Amino acid sequence: MKNCRLILLLLASSVVSAQAENRPTGKSFTTRSEVLARHGMACTSQPLATQAALEILKQGGTAVDAAIAANALLGVVEPQNCGVGGDLFAIVWDAKTKRLNGLNASGRSPYALTVDHFRSNRLEKIPERGPLTISTPGCVDGWFELHKRFGKLPIQALLAPATRYAREGFPVSEVIANEWAENASKLTTQPGFSKTYTIDGQVPQKGELFRNADLALTLDRIAALGRNGFYQGETARRIDEFLRANGGFLSARDLADHKSEWVEPVSTNYRGFDVWELPPNTQGIAALEMLNILEGYDLGRFGFGNKEHVHLFIEAKKLAFEDRAKFYADPAFGKLPVQQLISKDYAATRRKLIDATRAAKSYAAGNPRMDQGDTVYLTTADDEGNMVSLIQSLYFGFGSGICPEGLGFALQNRGALFNLKEGELNSYLPHKRPFHTIIPAFITKQGRPFVSFGVMGGQMQPQGHVQIVLNLLDFGMSLQEAGDAPRIQHTLSSEPTGEQMKDGGQVSLEFGFSSEVQRDLLKLGHKVGRSSAGSFGGYQAIMVDVTNHVYYGASESRKDGQAAGY
């Protein structure tokens, strides 16, 4: 088996080299050129969404307008990953004030669901699917918060492309068709799923037209009535009644009481650049912790794909994720040591635990001082210099799998990320936000925008963020190559809910790393295995040359995505 894996890695390395040699320009891992444009840029995981965003920009819409249009359309054409039944986070660069703004549009657990219900049903953890996993969808309120502060065109214009494709139908693209089928096979027993997301009981195939008239009506109500067209009235009533009839607890009261929150992004300086994430309940600060630890090593000298690069990355990830399991939660329910966790002094303390010659089987979470205060990613930029880094998700493919009758969408299963242990920061309580995996990112230099980017994919996201930063700043890659380069993933069987590492976990290397590196990792004591091809995340990014006012767009080669500008 080991020999087969080595042969596969060698063949994959040869394929990557051949691809690079076939291009007249570009570096080792580049699959395509970056897109360059002056007036606007949109990068999403599906070309129809990119084109919708671009049309909004051409009509005079802002980057936020374009992001809302793209997100709404992605909920139609990529429904396994996102939609109005999920949550949203965003970082917005406002060119007028020259500052970043963060939006947390994640929802809370139902008022009526208590820990006693789980105990009475002898549940030691929250199920991954079904009615008990559902938390309040925050996406639609997030759109209206973003639009109120940074939008220009009417919301009806922004939702029109999504409504049209939902009503008239769209051809299902290749990667999405595969993910659709893979997830649907697990959800046929969930209430409303087959009626909403199959055609006569069959999942749509690549190139087949899929229509969702119910979702078009839901979007019509939002366009006509604003956020109340989702959180009150017919849509809210239908959600309430459907869940009551199917063992759920999310109610009209939960929907009516929902509100998003503007938050201050947090950052660390890495090699002279400021890398920005959103604070908990997201996992964004894990990326900052990892970067702080890795800053103590001269990774550029080791080179990309060298055993030192891969080993040190894995160990930094292990350390940060132990803190993630203990300290990341809804800050409204406990004091979180965010600034301590992302400090340079704390990173220096944690760095001392890394053995450069041996993989750790386990680390304990740190002790920062407490006395001081499946997903889509897209990014847009407009002619005035505004930029949006936005991520939106249902969590697992099609979320809970539950689709309220007549509404055309699935409700998320973010509640599965709570734990049922008493007294922990992320313990389940009613009307509380769960720990969240989805994270947008941004890089600035000397107070000016540099890169808006994200990497989709659950617990892969902070790992992916760090690898993009390393590729850009340590290994000198272009924006496109930074996303195309093969990725490293370290996993534990219990992730992402947060048990401590006991056996060192498993390292997976995407095709493109050499067989020598795999052998070196085994010698260092790492467990090296394989992850599925779709588990390494999905990347989109926009870089800005502020001197020439030129945008560079990059799109994920692992997805159906597209970068386009004008």
C-alpha positions in Angstrom: 0.0 0.0 0.0 2.8 2.4 0.9 4.6 1.7 -2.4 1.3 2.4 -4.3 1.0 5.8 -2.5 4.5 6.7 -3.4 4.0 5.8 -7.1 0.8 8.0 -7.2 2.7 10.9 -5.6 5.5 10.6 -8.2 3.0 10.5 -11.0 1.1 13.5 -9.7 4.4 15.5 -9.3 5.1 14.6 -13.0 1.7 15.8 -14.1 2.1 19.1 -12.2 5.5 19.7 -13.8 4.1 18.9 -17.2 1.3 21.4 -16.7 3.8 24.1 -15.8 6.0 23.3 -18.7 3.1 23.5 -21.1 2.6 27.2 -20.1 4.7 29.8 -21.8 4.7 31.8 -18.5 3.9 31.2 -14.8 5.5 29.3 -12.0 5.5 25.6 -11.0 1.9 25.1 -9.8 0.1 27.8 -11.8 -2.9 26.3 -13.7 -4.0 29.6 -15.4 -3.2 33.3 -15.5 -4.5 35.8 -13.0 -7.3 38.0 -14.3 -6.3 41.7 -14.4 -8.8 44.6 -14.6 -9.0 48.2 -13.4 -12.7 49.0 -12.7 -14.0 45.9 -10.9 -13.4 42.3 -10.0 -15.5 39.3 -8.9 -14.2 35.9 -7.9 -16.6 33.1 -6.9 -16.9 29.3 -7.1 -19.4 29.3 -10.0 -19.2 31.3 -13.2 -22.8 32.3 -13.3 -22.4 34.0 -9.9 -19.2 35.7 -11.0 -21.0 37.1 -14.1 -24.0 38.3 -12.0 -21.6 40.2 -9.7 -19.8 41.7 -12.6 -23.1 43.0 -14.1 -24.0 44.6 -10.9 -20.6 46.4 -10.8 -21.0 47.6 -14.4 -24.4 49.0 -13.4 -22.7 51.2 -10.8 -23.2 48.9 -7.9 -20.7 48.7 -5.0 -18.5 45.7 -4.1 -21.1 44.9 -1.4 -23.9 45.0 -4.0 -22.0 42.6 -6.2 -21.2 40.3 -3.3 -24.9 40.1 -2.3 -25.9 39.3 -5.9 -23.2 36.7 -6.2 -24.1 35.1 -2.8 -27.8 35.0 -3.6 -27.1 33.3 -6.9 -24.7 30.8 -5.4 -27.6 29.8 -3.1 -29.5 28.8 -6.3 -26.7 27.2 -8.3 -24.6 25.7 -5.5 -27.3 24.8 -2.9 -25.4 22.1 -1.2 -22.9 24.6 0.1 -24.9 27.8 0.8 -28.2 29.6 0.8 -30.7 31.6 2.7 -30.9 28.9 5.3 -27.3 29.4 6.4 -25.0 31.9 8.1 -22.7 34.6 6.8 -19.5 36.5 7.7 -17.8 39.3 5.9 -14.9 41.7 6.0 -15.4 44.9 4.1 -12.6 47.4 3.1 -14.3 50.8 3.0 -12.2 53.0 0.6 -13.8 56.2 2.0 -12.8 55.7 5.6 -9.8 53.5 4.8 -10.7 50.9 7.4 -11.9 47.3 7.6 -15.4 46.4 8.9 -16.4 43.0 10.2 -19.9 41.5 10.1 -20.9 38.5 12.1 -24.2 37.3 10.6 -24.4 34.0 12.4 -27.5 32.7 14.1 -28.3 31.5 17.6 -29.7 28.2 19.0 -33.5 27.9 19.5 -34.9 29.4 22.7 -37.0 26.3 23.3 -34.3 23.7 22.9 -32.5 23.0 26.2 -29.8 20.6 27.3 -32.5 18.6 29.2 -33.9 17.5 25.8 -30.6 16.0 24.8 -30.2 14.3 28.2 -33.7 12.8 28.2 -33.0 11.3 24.8 -29.6 10.0 26.0 -27.6 11.9 23.5 -24.0 12.5 24.3 -23.4 14.8 21.4 -25.7 16.8 19.0 -26.5 14.8 15.9 -24.9 15.9 12.6 -28.2 16.1 10.7 -31.8 16.6 11.4 -34.0 19.0 13.4 -31.8 19.2 16.5 -28.9 20.7 14.5 -30.8 23.8 13.3 -29.8 27.3 14.4 -31.3 30.6 13.2 -30.2 31.4 9.6 -28.3 34.7 9.6 -27.6 35.1 5.9 -30.5 37.3 4.9 -30.1 39.7 7.8 -26.4 39.8 6.9 -27.3 40.9 3.4 -29.4 43.8 4.7 -26.9 44.9 7.2 -24.2 45.0 4.5 -26.5 46.8 2.1 -27.7 49.4 4.6 -24.1 50.5 5.3 -22.3 49.9 2.0 -24.9 49.3 -0.8 -26.1 51.5 -3.6 -28.4 49.7 -6.0 -31.9 48.5 -4.7 -32.0 45.1 -3.2 -34.5 44.0 -5.9 -31.8 44.5 -8.5 -29.4 42.4 -6.5 -31.7 39.5 -6.0 -33.1 39.5 -9.6 -30.4 37.3 -11.2 -30.8 34.6 -8.5 -34.6 34.8 -8.7 -34.5 34.4 -12.5 -32.2 31.4 -12.5 -34.3 29.8 -9.7 -37.4 30.2 -11.7 -36.1 29.5 -15.3 -33.5 26.9 -14.3 -29.8 26.6 -14.7 -27.4 23.9 -16.0 -25.7 22.1 -13.1 -22.0 22.4 -13.4 -19.5 19.5 -12.9 -18.1 19.8 -9.4 -21.4 20.9 -8.0 -23.2 18.0 -9.6 -20.7 15.6 -8.0 -21.1 17.2 -4.5 -24.9 17.3 -4.9 -25.1 13.6 -5.6 -22.7 12.7 -2.8 -24.6 14.6 -0.2 -28.1 13.8 -1.4 -27.6 10.1 -1.0 -27.4 10.7 2.8 -30.4 12.9 3.1 -33.4 11.2 1.4 -35.1 10.5 4.7 -34.9 14.2 5.9 -38.3 16.0 5.7 -38.7 18.0 2.5 -35.3 17.2 1.0 -36.2 15.0 -2.0 -39.1 17.2 -3.0 -36.8 20.3 -2.9 -33.5 19.0 -4.4 -34.3 16.1 -6.7 -36.1 15.7 -10.0 -38.6 12.9 -9.6 -36.4 11.4 -7.0 -33.2 11.7 -9.0 -30.4 14.2 -8.4 -29.6 16.4 -11.3 -26.7 15.4 -13.5 -24.0 17.6 -15.0 -25.6 19.8 -17.7 -29.1 19.0 -16.6 -31.4 22.0 -16.0 -32.6 22.4 -12.4 -35.5 24.7 -11.5 -36.5 25.8 -8.0 -39.7 27.8 -8.2 -40.3 27.7 -4.5 -36.9 29.4 -3.8 -37.8 32.0 -6.5 -41.0 32.9 -4.4 -38.9 33.1 -1.2 -36.5 35.5 -2.9 -39.5 37.5 -4.3 -40.8 38.0 -0.7 -37.4 39.2 0.5 -37.1 41.6 -2.4 -40.6 43.0 -1.8 -40.6 43.1 2.0 -36.9 43.4 3.0 -35.5 41.3 5.8 -39.0 40.9 7.3 -39.9 39.0 4.2 -37.7 36.2 5.7 -37.8 36.7 9.4 -41.5 37.5 9.7 -44.6 36.7 7.7 -45.2 33.7 5.5 -41.6 32.4 5.3 -41.1 32.5 9.1 -44.6 30.9 9.6 -43.8 28.1 7.3 -40.4 27.4 8.9 -42.1 27.4 12.4 -44.9 25.1 11.4 -42.8 22.7 9.4 -40.3 22.2 12.2 -43.0 21.8 14.9 -44.4 19.0 12.8 -41.0 17.4 12.3 -39.3 17.4 15.7 -37.6 20.8 15.5 -37.4 23.7 17.9 -36.5 26.8 15.8 -39.6 29.0 16.0 -41.0 32.3 14.7 -39.8 33.9 17.8 -36.2 32.8 17.1 -36.4 34.3 13.6 -38.0 37.5 14.7 -35.4 38.2 17.4 -32.4 37.5 15.2 -29.9 40.3 14.5 -26.4 40.4 13.1 -23.5 42.1 14.8 -20.8 44.5 13.5 -17.5 43.4 15.0 -13.9 44.7 14.9 -11.6 42.4 12.8 -8.4 41.3 14.6 -5.0 40.9 13.2 -1.4 40.0 13.5 1.6 41.3 11.6 3.4 38.7 9.5 6.6 39.6 7.6 5.5 43.2 7.5 1.9 42.5 6.4 -1.2 42.7 8.6 -3.4 39.6 8.3 -7.0 40.1 9.4 -9.6 37.6 10.6 -12.9 37.9 12.5 -12.9 37.1 16.3 -14.8 34.2 17.9 -17.4 32.7 17.6 -15.4 32.0 14.4 -12.1 30.0 14.2 -10.3 32.9 12.4 -7.8 33.5 15.2 -6.4 30.0 14.7 -4.8 31.2 11.5 -3.3 34.2 13.4 -2.0 31.9 16.1 -0.4 29.6 13.5 1.2 32.5 11.7 2.7 33.9 14.9 4.2 30.6 15.7 5.6 30.1 12.2 7.0 33.6 12.1 9.9 32.3 14.3 11.2 30.1 11.4 12.8 31.1 8.1 10.4 29.2 5.9 11.6 30.9 2.8 15.1 29.4 3.3 13.6 25.9 3.6 11.6 26.3 0.5 8.0 25.2 -0.4 7.4 21.5 0.1 10.5 20.9 2.1 10.1 18.6 5.1 10.8 21.5 7.5 8.1 23.6 6.0 5.5 20.8 6.2 6.5 19.5 9.6 6.6 23.0 11.3 3.2 23.9 9.7 1.6 20.7 11.0 3.0 21.3 14.6 1.8 24.9 14.6 -1.6 23.8 13.5 -1.8 21.2 16.3 -0.9 23.8 18.9 -3.5 26.4 17.6 -6.3 23.8 17.3 -5.9 22.7 20.9 -6.6 26.4 21.9 -9.4 26.4 19.4 -11.1 23.5 21.1 -10.9 25.2 24.5 -11.3 28.9 24.0 -13.4 29.6 20.8 -17.1 30.2 21.4 -19.8 32.9 21.6 -18.2 35.8 23.5 -21.6 36.8 24.9 -21.4 33.7 27.1 -17.9 33.8 28.4 -14.8 36.0 28.5 -12.5 34.9 25.7 -8.7 35.7 25.8 -8.6 36.7 22.2 -5.8 39.3 22.4 -3.7 37.0 24.5 -4.1 34.1 22.1 -2.9 36.1 19.1 0.0 37.9 20.9 3.6 37.4 19.9 4.6 36.6 23.4 2.1 33.8 23.7 3.3 32.4 20.3 6.9 32.4 21.5 5.8 30.3 24.5 3.9 27.9 22.4 6.7 27.7 19.8 9.1 26.3 22.4 6.9 23.1 22.6 7.7 22.2 19.0 10.4 19.5 18.4 12.0 20.1 15.0 13.0 16.4 14.8 9.8 14.7 16.0 6.0 14.9 15.5 4.0 15.4 18.7 1.4 12.8 19.7 -0.4 15.4 21.8 -0.3 19.0 23.1 -2.3 20.6 25.9 -4.2 23.8 25.3 -2.3 26.9 26.3 -2.8 29.0 29.4 -3.3 32.6 28.2 -3.8 35.2 30.8 -7.5 35.9 31.3 -7.3 39.1 33.2 -7.2 41.4 30.2 -9.8 42.4 28.3 -19.5 22.0 3.1 -19.3 26.5 2.3 -18.9 29.2 -0.4 -16.3 32.0 -0.4 -16.4 35.0 -2.7 -14.6 38.3 -3.0 -15.5 41.4 -5.0 -13.9 44.9 -5.6 -15.3 48.0 -7.2 -14.1 51.0 -9.1 -13.9 53.2 -5.9 -11.5 50.8 -4.2 -14.0 49.0 -1.9 -13.4 45.3 -1.4 -15.5 42.5 0.2 -14.3 39.2 1.6 -17.4 37.1 2.2 -18.1 33.6 3.2 -21.5 31.8 3.6 -22.4 28.3 4.4 -24.9 25.7 5.5 -22.0 23.7 7.2 -22.5 20.1 5.9 -23.7 19.6 2.4 -27.3 20.8 2.4 -26.9 21.5 6.1 -29.5 19.7 8.3 -31.1 18.3 5.2 -34.5 19.6 6.3 -36.3 21.7 3.7 -39.5 23.5 4.9 -42.3 22.8 2.5 -42.8 25.4 -0.3 -39.7 27.5 0.5 -37.0 25.9 -1.7 -34.0 25.8 0.6 -32.4 23.7 3.3 -31.8 24.9 6.9 -28.2 24.8 8.2 -26.9 22.3 10.8 -24.5 24.7 12.6 -26.0 23.6 16.0 -24.0 20.4 15.6 -20.9 22.4 16.5 -21.9 22.9 20.1 -20.8 20.3 22.6 -22.9 18.9 25.4 -20.3 19.0 28.2 -21.2 21.2 31.1 -19.2 24.3 31.9 -17.1 24.6 28.7 -17.1 27.8 26.6 -18.8 26.1 23.7 -21.3 24.1 25.8 -24.9 24.2 24.4 -27.3 26.8 25.8 -30.5 28.3 24.3 -30.2 31.5 22.2 -26.4 31.1 21.9 -24.1 31.2 18.8 -22.2 28.0 18.2 -18.5 27.8 17.5 -18.2 28.6 13.7 -15.8 27.2 11.1 -16.4 29.7 8.3 -13.9 32.6 8.1 -13.2 35.4 5.6 -9.7 36.9 5.5 -7.9 40.1 4.4 -4.3 41.3 4.2 -3.2 44.9 4.4 0.2 46.6 4.2 0.9 49.9 5.9 -2.8 50.6 6.3 -3.6 49.9 2.6 -5.5 47.0 1.1 -3.5 44.2 -0.4 -5.4 40.9 -0.7 -9.0 39.8 0.0 -9.1 36.0 0.2 -10.6 32.9 1.7 -10.4 29.1 1.6 -13.6 27.1 2.1 -13.8 23.8 3.8 -14.6 23.3 7.5 -11.5 22.8 9.7 -9.3 23.2 6.6 -10.1 26.9 6.5 -7.5 28.3 9.0 -5.0 25.8 7.6 -5.7 27.0 4.1 -5.5 30.7 5.1 -2.1 30.1 6.6 -0.8 28.3 3.6 -2.0 31.1 1.3 -0.1 33.6 3.4 3.0 31.5 3.4 2.8 30.9 -0.3 2.5 34.7 -1.0 4.9 36.0 1.6 7.5 33.3 2.3 7.6 31.4 -1.0 7.0 34.4 -3.4 4.1 32.8 -5.4 1.7 34.8 -7.5 -1.9 35.1 -6.4 -3.0 32.3 -8.7 -0.1 30.0 -7.9 -0.7 30.5 -4.2 -4.1 28.9 -4.6 -3.1 26.3 -7.1 -0.1 25.0 -5.1 -0.8 21.6 -3.4 -2.0 21.8 0.2 -1.4 20.2 3.5 -4.2 19.0 5.8 -3.9 17.8 9.4 -7.0 16.1 10.8 -8.3 14.5 14.0 -11.2 12.0 13.9 -13.1 14.3 16.4 -12.7 17.6 14.5 -14.2 20.1 14.1 -16.0 19.9 17.4 -12.9 20.0 19.5 -11.6 17.0 21.4 -7.9 17.0 22.4 -5.4 15.3 20.1 -4.2 12.0 21.6 -2.5 10.1 18.8 -0.9 12.8 16.7 -3.7 12.9 14.1 -3.3 12.3 10.4 -1.4 14.3 7.8 -2.8 14.4 4.2 -0.7 15.8 1.3 -2.4 16.8 -1.9 -0.9 15.5 -5.1 2.1 17.6 -6.0 4.3 17.0 -2.9 7.3 14.7 -3.5 7.5 11.2 -2.4 10.7 12.2 -0.5 8.7 14.6 1.7 6.2 11.8 2.5 9.0 9.5 3.6 10.6 12.3 5.7 7.3 12.9 7.5 7.0 9.2 8.3 10.5 9.3 9.8 9.6 12.3 11.9 6.7 10.2 13.4 3.8 11.7 11.4 0.9 9.5 10.4 0.5 10.1 6.6 -2.7 9.2 4.9 -5.0 10.3 2.1 -8.0 12.7 2.2 -10.7 12.9 -0.4 -9.9 15.2 -3.3 -12.6 17.7 -2.3 -11.4 18.1 1.3 -8.6 20.6 0.7 -10.8 23.6 0.4 -11.7 26.1 -2.3 -9.9 29.4 -2.8 -10.8 32.8 -4.3 -8.8 36.0 -4.0 -8.4 39.6 -5.2 -5.1 41.4 -5.0 -4.9 45.2 -5.5 -2.0 47.2 -6.9 -2.9 50.5 -5.2 -0.3 52.5 -7.2 -1.7 51.6 -10.6 -5.3 50.8 -9.4 -5.2 47.4 -10.9 -7.0 44.4 -9.5 -5.6 40.8 -9.8 -8.2 38.1 -9.6 -7.6 34.4 -8.9 -10.1 31.5 -8.8 -9.9 28.0 -7.3 -8.8 25.4 -9.8 -10.4 22.7 -7.6 -13.9 24.2 -8.1 -16.1 25.3 -10.9 -15.1 28.9 -10.2 -14.2 31.9 -12.2 -12.4 35.2 -11.7 -13.6 38.0 -14.0 -13.2 41.8 -14.2 -13.7 44.8 -16.4 
